[in-house]
Amino acid sequence: MSFRKYFKVLLFAFASLIVVSSCKAPSELSYVEARAISTNKLLKRIEQNAFDYEYLTVKRINCNFVSSQSKATFRINLKAKKDEKILVSISKLNIPVGRVLLTPDSVKYVNYIDHNYFIDDYSYLSSFLHIDLDFATIQSIISNNAFSYRNDPRDKDFKTFDSFIEDNQYVLQSEKTRKLSKLEEKENKAERRLKRLDDQALIVQKMFFNPRNFALNRLLISDKSNNRDMNLVFDEYTKVENKEYPGSIEMNFDSPEEEITMKIKMSGFSTEKISSFSIKIPEKYEEIRVN
């Protein structure tokens, strides 16, 4: 694969919420009925369930990637130090393909196949995935915590989100959904009104949480303006540090340009201290400009 194809696969692995590892049959989980609670109380319960760590390692993340243009099977290793660094290594058939080092200020990617690299802020990641992405958001993803795709402080605090129960799961949903639904009911006026709305308002985020453990079960992001949809489903939960996390994730991305499916299985979880987050750029590697 070329630089852009490998990095594209890796970005969708990020989008698939790389969390934690091994498996437990879903049938073993007890049923709990969801009961109405306030948005603030729901957020507190989700925060209490979030994984708090200083160091985190996921040794084996097996990924199967299928798109309308290509297929790939590869392995990812993840290392993280809270609030400071996230290192992702990708390999295929035990051959190193690339590494990504994330810090609060920068993204560094080295491609060992095409002998090139880039160093950037989070602009390229955000524009590629059509989500306002930053280090804090990715860290929330790893913690299996709630997150917002937008940089508006009100959204980061979920002040613009609604909460309710659907299919016996707690839901956090961006408020723009109601406005869009009302507009879509009036087809003649909808197109003109939608054009006058901010582009980000056309991206609807919906998160589903299990009422038993308040873990994230499903994530939907719908980009109305570009007719793109991303659907992530989390399954096969296991006990890690006395909390439950998904050992498998399936992501489906649909757009007018292509359809993508990513299936992930994880194992080899550790919270021991990590001594190195190395990423070396050989002198002869070519720098790629992404912006």
C-alpha positions, -999 to 999 in steps of 0.1 A, spaced: 0 0 0 10 36 -6 16 62 22 -19 75 19 -36 41 18 -17 28 49 -24 60 68 -60 59 57 -64 24 72 -47 36 104 -71 66 107 -101 43 104 -86 22 132 -85 53 153 -121 60 143 -130 25 154 -121 35 190 -91 15 200 -99 6 236 -90 -25 255 -87 -62 251 -97 -99 253 -131 -115 250 -161 -126 270 -194 -139 255 -221 -112 254 -246 -138 267 -229 -138 301 -239 -102 307 -269 -98 330 -299 -78 318 -307 -45 335 -336 -23 326 -328 13 318 -346 38 340 -350 75 333 -322 97 347 -311 133 341 -284 141 315 -260 152 343 -265 120 362 -259 100 331 -227 119 324 -215 112 360 -222 75 357 -203 74 323 -174 93 338 -173 69 368 -170 39 344 -142 55 323 -109 38 326 -84 59 346 -48 49 339 -13 64 340 1 39 314 -17 17 290 -5 -10 266 -26 -30 241 -2 -55 227 -23 -71 200 -50 -53 180 -59 -74 149 -76 -54 121 -95 -65 90 -101 -36 66 -123 -39 35 -132 -10 12 -146 -6 -23 -110 -2 -35 -88 -25 -13 -85 -51 14 -59 -53 42 -52 -74 73 -27 -59 98 -18 -57 135 -16 -27 157 3 -22 190 -8 8 212 11 25 241 -2 55 260 8 77 289 -21 97 302 -22 134 291 12 131 273 17 106 246 0 79 225 22 57 203 6 34 176 27 9 157 13 -9 126 27 -41 111 18 -66 84 31 -102 85 54 -91 113 69 -65 90 68 -29 104 47 -6 82 45 26 102 43 44 135 22 73 147 31 94 178 4 116 192 10 144 217 -13 172 228 3 195 201 14 172 173 9 142 151 40 124 137 37 96 112 66 75 98 60 52 68 86 24 67 74 11 34 75 42 13 103 58 33 85 91 41 69 109 70 49 139 81 47 161 112 15 181 117 -11 193 142 -45 177 142 -58 195 111 -52 167 87 -68 140 109 -98 163 115 -103 171 79 -99 135 68 -124 121 93 -147 152 91 -145 154 130 -129 181 152 -102 157 165 -76 165 192 -55 146 217 -81 150 245 -107 134 223 -85 104 213 -77 99 250 -114 99 258 -118 73 231 -91 50 247 -108 55 281 -142 43 266 -155 77 278 -181 100 262 -167 126 238 -179 153 214 -168 157 178 -169 195 179 -147 221 194 -175 243 208 -169 244 246 -207 239 251 -204 206 232 -173 195 251 -193 199 283 -223 182 266 -245 213 274 -261 210 239 -267 173 241 -300 156 248 -303 123 267 -331 97 266 -337 59 265 -339 40 232 -340 1 229 -332 -1 266 -300 19 263 -291 53 275 -285 77 246 -265 110 244 -274 129 212 -264 162 198 -293 186 199 -292 195 162 -310 162 154 -344 176 164 -339 207 142 -329 186 113 -358 162 116 -383 191 117 -367 206 85 -367 172 67 -404 170 74 -409 201 53 -392 190 21 -397 221 1 -380 244 27 -355 219 41 -328 224 14 -328 262 17 -328 261 55 -300 235 57 -278 256 35 -281 285 60 -270 263 90 -234 260 100 -218 229 84 -209 214 117 -246 216 127 -253 190 100 -231 164 118 -253 145 142 -236 124 169 -254 97 189 -239 75 216 -255 44 232 -245 33 267 -253 0 285 -276 5 315 -257 -22 334 -222 -8 333 -226 25 314 -200 14 288 -202 28 253 -220 1 231 -226 20 199 -216 53 182 -234 69 152 -221 99 134 -242 112 105 -228 139 82 -259 153 66 -242 178 43 -219 152 27 -242 122 30 -217 102 51 -225 79 80 -202 61 105 -216 33 127 -194 16 154 -206 -14 175 -187 -26 206 -191 -62 218 -174 -91 237 -169 -72 270 -143 -84 296 -133 -73 331 -102 -50 331 -92 -32 363 -126 -41 377 -144 -24 348 -158 -38 315 -144 -30 281 -151 -43 246 -128 -69 231 -142 -64 196 -153 -34 175 -170 -33 141 -170 -1 121 -190 7 90 -185 39 70 -208 47 41 -204 77 17 -212 84 -20 -175 77 -27 -170 43 -10 -181 18 17 -156 7 44 -158 -20 70 -132 -24 98 -133 -54 122 -110 -53 153 -101 -79 179 -79 -69 209 -58 -87 235 -27 -83 257 -37 -55 280 -13 -40 306 -11 -9 328 26 -14 337 50 16 333 62 22 298 99 32 295 100 42 258 77 60 232 104 60 205 97 71 169 128 77 148 128 94 114 157 83 92 176 111 76 169 100 40 131 98 45 111 123 24 88 147 43 52 147 30 32 178 31 -4 171 41 -18 206 43 
